[in-house]
C-alpha cells in the first residue's frame, strides 16, 4: 500500500494545480515529470502526503498509544529527519520552527478543513473494525484539522481502505457504503477540477477508484481531474492497492523511478510488510 500511494503522490506532484493542457499532454504514465513551478520537488520524489502517511504507519506498528501527543511526535520526527518540499508553505514554515510534538500541539491552529488529515489516513483503514477506523481517523485528524470537514474527510479516506482491505463488497458499491455510514454526499460522483478541501479530494478519489479496474487507470483518472491531484491519487491508490478486484499494474517506469534513499522505496516496502503483517 505505501509504495503504491507514494507512486500516486510522486506522479501527481508533477501535475498539482498545473495547466490543464500540460495534464492532457503528459498524463501518460510513461514517467514522472517536473512540475513547471514547484522546482523543489524533483521527478519521482514524494511529498507531504506520503511523509505524513509514514508517520501514521510508524505509529501504528510501534505499539505506542494512539493519542495526540504520540501523533504529533511522529509528524515532527518524520519531517525533521527528512525535510522536503511539498507541504503547504505556511505549514512547512511552521514545521521548520517546531522540534517536539508537545510544541506542535501547543502552537498549532488546528482549524483547517483542507486535505491534510485525509491524505495520510490510509493505513488506519487496515484496522479490523469500522468503529476503530472512525476513532483512529478522528483522533489523528484533530491534531491538525479539528473541524467537521477535516474529520469527515479523514474518516472517509480511511474507510475506503478498510472496505477494500477487508473485502466488504464490490468496489463499485463503496461510495454507497460510505454514504450509508457517514453522509449521503460521499455517494455522489466527482466531476471537474479538485480544490483544496478534504472532501473534494476524497470524493474525486472515490470516483477514480470506482470507475477504474486497475491501478494504472485509477492513477490516470485521478490526475486527469486537475487541481489537487497528488492528494487524489494518494488516497485512491491507497485503497485500490488493497483490493483483489483491482489489477495491480502500476507501470514499471514509475515503480523503478520512485525515489530511493533512507526513506525511499526500500523503506516503504519494509514498512508496508510490517504494517500488513500486523493487520493481515
TIKOL-176983 format. One record per residue: residue in three letters; x, y, z of N, C-alpha, C in turn. Coordinates in steps of 0.02 Angstrom, whole numbers, plus 32768, in hexadecimal, padded with zeros to 4 digits. Layout:
<rs>
ALAXYZXYZXYZ/...
</rs>
This chain:
<rs>
UNK80297FC38000800080008000802A803F8000/UNK805E8041802A8087807E803080AC808E7FEF/UNK80C5805B7FCE80E880677F8E80B780837F5B/UNK807C80657F56804C807B7F23803580C37F30/UNK802580D27F6E800E81177F7B8046814A7F71/UNK808481357F7F80BD81627F7380C6816F7F28/UNK80BB813B7F0080BE81457EB7808881777EA2/UNK804C816F7EBD8017819E7EAC802881E57EC0/UNK804481EC7EFB8058822E7F15808F824C7EE9/UNK80C382257EDB80FB823F7EB480E8824E7E6C/UNK80BF82237E4E80A982307E09807B826D7E08/UNK804B826F7E36801D82A67E38803E82E97E47/UNK807782E77E6C809983257E7D80AF834C7E40/UNK80BC832A7E0A80D0834D7DCD809783737DAB/UNK805A83647DC0801E83807DA07FF383AA7DCF/UNK800783B17E0E7FDD83D37E3F7FCD841A7E2A/UNK7F8E84297E207F76846C7E0C7F9984867DCD/UNK7FB184597DA47FD3846D7D667F9F847E7D31/UNK7FB6849E7CFC7F8B84AF7CC37F6A84707CA7/UNK7F2984707C9B7F0884357C807F27841A7C40/UNK7F4484467C177F64842E7BDA7FA184037BEA/UNK7FC884187C1C800183F07C307FEA83AB7C48/UNK7FB383AB7C6E7F99836B7C867F83833F7C4B/UNK7F5F835D7C1C7F4783377BE27F80831C7BB8/UNK7FB683427BB37FEE832E7B88801B82FA7BA8/UNK802482FD7BEA805882D47C0A803F82A07C3C/UNK7FFD829D7C467FE2826A7C747FDC82277C51/UNK8017820C7C41801B81CE7C1A803381937C43/UNK8049819F7C808066816C7CAD80A981527C94/UNK80C781747C638108815D7C498141816E7C77/UNK813B81A47C9D817381BA7CC7815981F07CF7/UNK817F81FC7D2C817382367D57818882747D31/UNK816682AC7D3E817A82EA7D1D818A83207D51/UNK81B1834F7D3C81C183887D67818883BA7D66/UNK816F83CC7DA1813B83FF7DA4815784417D89/UNK813084667D63814A84A37D44815E84DA7D75/UNK814384DA7DB18155850F7DE1816F84F47E23/UNK815B84B97E388171849C7E7881B484787E6D/UNK81E8849F7E63822784837E4D824C845F7E86/UNK823684697EC4825684467EFB824283FD7F01/UNK820D83E97EDF81F783A37EDE820D83847E9C/UNK8241835B7EA0825D833D7E64823283027E4C/UNK823482F27E0B820D82BA7DF2821D82797E17/UNK81E982577E2D81F282197E5381F482227E9D/UNK81F782607EB681F7826C7EFE81AF82727F17/UNK81A182537F4F8160825B7F6D815E829B7F98/UNK812282AC7FAF811982EC7FD380FD82DF8019/UNK80DE8313803480C3830D8078808E82D8807F/UNK806982C9804A80368295804E805482538066/UNK808B823F804880AB8200805B80D28207809C/UNK80F4823E80A6811C824480E380F082428121/UNK80B782638120808B8260815A8069821D8160/UNK805D81FB8128804381B7812B80758188814C/UNK80B58192813E80E9816A815F80E6817481AB/UNK80DB81B181C180D681BD8209809C81968227/UNK8063819582048029816F821B80398124821E/UNK8058810A81E8806880C381E5809A80AF821B/UNK80CC80DA822680FE80CB825980E080C8829F/UNK80B180F582AC809080F282EE806580B382F4/UNK804380A082BE801A806482C18042802682D2/UNK807E802082B580A67FE382C180D07FE88300/UNK80D38023831F80FF802C835980E3800F8399/UNK80A28009839D80837FF383DC8078802B840D/UNK808A806883FC807E80A18428803480B3842A/UNK802080D8845C7FDA80ED84627FC6811A8428/UNK7F89811284127F6E813C83DC7F51817C83FA/UNK7F7C81AA84087F6981E8842A7F8982238406/UNK7F6C825F840D7F87829A83EB7FD182A583F7/UNK7FE9829B8433803082A78441805D827A8418/UNK804B823A84138073820C83EB806F821C83A0/UNK8033822D8389802B823F83438055827D8332/UNK805182AF835C807882EC835080C382DD8350/UNK80DA82B3837E812082A0837F81358280833D/UNK810C82538324811D823082E6811B825F82AA/UNK80EC828D82A880EB82BE8271812A82E88270/UNK813E830082AA8179832B82AF81B88304829E/UNK81BD82C782B881F8829E82AC81FF828D8261/UNK81C8827B824181CB826981FA81E282A381D0/UNK81CC82E081E181E1831A81BA822A832B81C5/UNK8240832E820382848347821182BB83158200/UNK82AB82D581FD82DE82A581E982E882A6819D/UNK82B882C2817982B982C08130829482FD8114/UNK82AC833A812182888376810A8280837680BE/UNK8245838A80A98238838A8061820383BE8051/UNK820383D4801281CF84017FFA819083D87FEB/UNK815A83FC7FE0811B83DD7FCF80E483ED8001/UNK80F78401803D80C58416806E80A8845A805A/UNK806D84688074805484AC806E808784DC808D/UNK80928514806D80C98540808080C7855480C9/UNK808E856A80E1808985828126809385498157/UNK8079850E8147808184D5817580CA84BE8176/UNK80EB84C0813C813284AD813C815B84DF8164/UNK814D851F815D8170855181858165854581CF/UNK8129853181E1811A85218226814284E4823D/UNK814384AE821481688472822681B28480822F/UNK81CD84AE8207821484BF820D822584DB8252/UNK81F484F782748201851682B581EE84E882F0/UNK81D184AE82E181B88481831581E98447831C/UNK81FA84358359822A83FF8364820D83C5838B/UNK81D583CD83AA81B6839783D1816B839583C3/UNK814D835B83D08105835683C980E0838483F9/UNK80FA8389843580DA83B5846680D983FD844E/UNK810F8412842F81138456841480E0845F83DC/UNK80DA842D83B180A98430837B806384388396/UNK8051840E83C7800D841083E27FFF84538405/UNK8032846F8424802A84AD8449801F84E9841A/UNK803D84E783E0803F852283B58012851E8377/UNK7FFC84E283647FD884DB83257F9184F7832A/UNK7F79851082F37F32852282EC7F1184EB82C2/UNK7EEE84BC82E17ED5848282BC7E90848E829C/UNK7E8784C7827D7E4584DA82647E3D84CE8219/UNK7E6A84A981FB7E67849E81B37E34846881A1/UNK7E13847181677DE9843C814C7E0284258108/UNK7E44843180FD7E62841C80BE7E7483D280C1/UNK7E9C83BA80937EA2837280887ED8834F80B1/UNK7EFC837380DC7F34835580FF7F23831A812B/UNK7EE9831C814B7ED782E481777EC182A78150/UNK7EA882B181137E91827980EA7ECA825880C4/UNK7EF9828080AC7F2E826580817F59823180A6/UNK7F5D823780E97F89820B81117F6381D38134/UNK7F2281CE81297EF881A181527EF681598139/UNK7F13814B80FF7F0C810980E17F1C80CE810F/UNK7F5680CE81307F67809381597F3580848190/UNK7F1180B781A77EE080AC81DC7EA9807C81C5/UNK7E9D807B81847E69804F81697E7880058171/UNK7EB57FF381817EC67FAD818C7EAC7F9281CE/UNK7E987FBD81FB7E7D7FA7823B7E3F7F7B8230/UNK7E317F4D825E7DFF7F1982507DB67F2C8255/UNK7DA57F6482757D5F7F76827B7D537FBD8264/UNK7D157FCA824E7D02800D82387D08803E8271/UNK7CF3802A82AD7CF6805782E67D3D806C82F6/UNK7D6C803D82F17DB3804E82FD7DCC807F82C8/UNK7DBB8072828A7DD1809E82557DB680E58260/UNK7D7780EA82707D59812C827C7D7C815082B5/UNK7D89812C82EB7DA8814B83267DF081608317/UNK7E18813382FB7E5E814382ED7E63817C82BB/UNK7E38817C82887E3A81B282567E2881F58275/UNK7DF881F582A27DE4823382C27E1C824E82F0/UNK7E3B822283167E6F823883447EA98258831E/UNK7EBF823882E87EF7825582C37EE38294829F/UNK7EA5829882877E8E82D582647E8E83118293/UNK7E79830682D17E72833E83007EB583608310/UNK7EED833E83047F2E835C83127F39839A82E6/UNK7F25839682A77F3283CC82787EF383E68255/UNK7EBD83BE82547E8183CF822E7E4383C2825A/UNK7E3F83E582907E0983DA82C17DCA840082AD/UNK7DAF83EC82747D73840982587D4683D08240/UNK7D0583DB823A7CDA83A682207CF0838C81DC/UNK7D0483BB81B07D1A83A6816E7D5C8380816F/UNK7D8B839681987DCB8373819D7DC4832E81B9/UNK7D99832681EB7D8F82E4820A7D6A82B681DA/UNK7D3582CE81BB7D0D82A4818F7D36828C8153/UNK7D5F82B881367D8982A480FD7DBA826E8111/UNK7DD98274814C7E08824181637DE481FF816E/UNK7DAA8201818B7D8481C381977D7081A28156/UNK7D5B81C981257D4781AC80E57D82818D80C1/UNK7DBB81AF80C17DF7819480A07E0D815380C1/UNK7E0C815181037E21811481277DEF80DC811C/UNK7DAF80EC811C7D7D80B781117D80809B80CA/UNK7D9580C380997D9D80A980557DD180718055/UNK7E09807B80777E3B8046807D7E1F800B80A3/UNK7DFB801780D97DDE7FE281017DB07FB680D7/UNK7D857FD580B07D557FB180857D7A7F838054/UNK7DAF7F9E80367DD57F7680057DFF7F408027/UNK7E217F52805D7E4E7F23807E7E287EE7809B/UNK7DEF7EF480B97DC87EBE80D77D937EA280A8/UNK7D957EB780687D6B7E9B80337D217E9A8048/UNK7D067ED480577CC27ED980717C8D7EDB803A/UNK7CA37EDC7FFB7C737EDC7FC57C937EF27F84/UNK7C6D7EF77F4E7C887F0F7F0F7CA27F577F16/UNK7CD97F647EF57CF57FA87EF97CC27FDC7EE0/UNK7C9A7FC97EB07C687FF87E957C35800E7ECA/UNK7C2D7FE67EFE7BFC7FF77F337C1A80217F6A/UNK7C5B802F7F677C7C80537F9E7C5D80977FAD/UNK7C5080C37F7B7C3381047F8C7BF080FF7FB1/UNK7BC680D17F9B7B8680C87FBD7B8F80AE8004/UNK7BBF8081800D7BCE806780507BE580A0807E/UNK7C1180CB80647C278104808B7BEE8135809A/UNK7BC5814080677B8D816D80707B5D815680A6/UNK7B55811480AC7B2880FA80DF7B4481008125/UNK7B878104812B7BA78106816C7BBB814D8182/UNK7BC8817881537BE081BB81647BAE81F1814F/UNK7BA681F9810E7B79822D80F47B6A821C80AB/UNK7B2C822580957B1B821380507B458234801B/UNK7B63826D802B7B8B82917FF97BC682697FE0/UNK7BE0823A80077C1982127FF17C0781E57FB6/UNK7BC781D97FAB7BB281AD7F747BAF81D17F31/UNK7BB682147F317BAF823A7EF37BF1823B7ECD/UNK7BF1822B7E8D7C2F822E7E657C4B82747E62/UNK7C8D82777E5A7CAE82B87E537CB982C87E09/UNK7CB383097DF97CC283207DB57CE983617DB9/UNK7D19836A7D8C7D3C83A97D877D7983AF7DB3/UNK7D9483EB7DB57DD183FA7DDA7DC883EE7E25/UNK7DFC83D47E457DFA83C57E8C7E1983FF7EB3/UNK7DF4841B7EE17E0D84517F0A7E3184377F48/UNK7E3D84647F777E6884547FB07E4484347FEA/UNK7E0284357FEB7DDE841980247DE583CD8026/UNK7DE783B180627DF0836980697DBA83418047/UNK7D7B8355804E7D45832F80307D4A832C7FE4/UNK7D6783607FC67D6F83607F7E7D9F832A7F67/UNK7DD983267F887E0A82F47F757DF082AD7F7F/UNK7DCC82A37FB67DB4825F7FC57D7D824C7F93/UNK7D4F82787F857D1A82677F547D37825A7F0F/UNK7D6982827EFB7D8982757EBB7DAD82317EBC/UNK7DCF82217EF37DF181E17EF97DBF81A77EF5/UNK7D8681AE7F157D5381797F117D3A81707ECA/UNK7D3281A77EA67D1C81A37E617D5081817E35/UNK7D9081937E3E7DC581727E187DC881287E28/UNK7DC281177E677DC680D27E7C7D8D80A87E60/UNK7D5180C17E657D1780987E517D0980997E07/UNK7D2980C57DE27D2080C77D997D5880A37D74/UNK7D8580837D997DC180657D7B7DC6801C7D8F/UNK7DED7FF77D687DF77FAF7D777E407F9F7D85/UNK7E6C7FD17D847EB37FC57D8F7ED280017DB1/UNK7F0C7FF67DD17F2E802E7DF17F4680627DBF/UNK7F5C804C7D857F72807C7D527F3880A97D3D/UNK7EFE808B7D347EC480B47D207EB080E37D59/UNK7EB180CB7D967EA280F67DCF7ED081337DD0/UNK7F1181277DC57F41815D7DC77F35818F7D8F/UNK7F2981767D537F1D81A37D1A7EDE81CC7D25/UNK7EA881AC7D3C7E6981D07D477E7182037D7F/UNK7E9581F17DB47E9F82207DEC7EC082607DD5/UNK7EF4825A7DAD7F1982947D957EF182BB7D61/UNK7EC882997D3A7EA282BB7D067E6F82ED7D21/UNK7E5C82E67D617E2D83177D7E7E4A835D7D7E/UNK7E8C83637D847EB183A27D8F7EA383BD7DD5/UNK7ECE83E97DEC7EC984057E2F7EF683DF7E5F/UNK7EDD83CF7E9A7F0583AF7ECF7F0B83657EC3/UNK7F2983537E8A7F26830F7E727F5782DF7E95/UNK7F8D82F97EB27FB982CB7ED67F9582AD7F13/UNK7F6C82D57F337F4682BC7F6C7F10828C7F55/UNK7EEE829B7F1F7EBC826D7F037EDC82297EF5/UNK7F15822A7ED37F3681EC7EC17F4F81C67EFE/UNK7F6881EA7F307F7F81C97F6D7F4681A37F8F/UNK7F0D81C47F977ED481A57FB87EB8816B7F90/UNK7EB281757F4F7E9481417F247EC181037F20/UNK7F02810D7F197F2F80D37F127F3880AF7F54/UNK7F3380D27F8C7F3680B07FCD7EFE807D7FD1/UNK7EC2808F7FBD7E8A80617FBF7E8F802C7F88/UNK7E9C80437F4B7E9F80137F137ED37FDD7F1B/UNK7F0A7FEE7F3C7F407FBD7F457F2C7F847F73/UNK7EF67F8D7F9A7EE07F5A7FC97EA57F307FAE/UNK7E927F3B7F707E587F177F557E6E7EE27F22/UNK7E5A7EA37F2C7E687E707EFA7E3F7E797EBA/UNK7E0D7EA67EBD7DE57EB47E817E077EE57E52/UNK7E3D7F047E697E617F367E417EA27F187E29/UNK7EAE7F1C7DE87EED7F037DCC7F277F2D7DE6/UNK7F5A7F0B7E007F947F2E7E1E7FCA7F377DE9/UNK7FC37F6B7DC17FEC7F707D85800C7FB57D7C/UNK80227FD47DB2804680137DAA808280097D7C/UNK808F80397D5180C680307D20810A80277D42/UNK81337FFC7D2681767FF07D40819E80317D43/UNK8194805D7D1281BA809B7D1181AD80C57D50/UNK817080C37D69816080EA7DA5817780C67DE4/UNK817280847DE5818A805F7E1F81D680657E26/UNK81F9805E7DEE824280627DEF825980AA7DFB/UNK823480DA7DE1824881207DE7823681417E29/UNK8211811D7E548200813A7E95824081467EBD/UNK8242817C7EE3827F81907F06829C81587F31/UNK82DE81597F378301812A7F63831C81527F9E/UNK8350813A7FBE8368815D7FF8834D813E8038/UNK835E815B8072834D813D80B28302813080BC/UNK82D8815C80A18290815480AA826B814D8067/UNK828F81328037827381287FF4825380E57FEC/UNK825580CA7FAF822D80907F9E823C80537FC8/UNK827B80467FD9828B800C8002826E80138048/UNK8273804E80648256805A80A7820B805180A4/UNK81EB806B807081A380648069818F801A8066/UNK81B37FF2804081A27FAB803A81AA7F87807D/UNK81DF7F9780A281E97F7680E281B27F898113/UNK81A17FC98117816D7FDE814581297FC2812F/UNK811E7FC080EE80E17FA280D380D97F5A80EC/UNK810F7F3380E7810D7EED80FC80FC7EE78146/UNK811B7F11816F810D7F1081B780C57F2381C6/UNK80AD7F5581A380697F6D81AD80357F388199/UNK803F7F1A8160800F7EE9814880137EA8816F/UNK804E7E97818980527E5B81B3802C7E6681F4/UNK802B7EA2820D80087EB1824B7FBD7EB08242/UNK7FA57EC182057F5D7EC681F97F477E9981C0/UNK7F627E5C81BF7F517E2D818A7F087E19818F/
</rs>
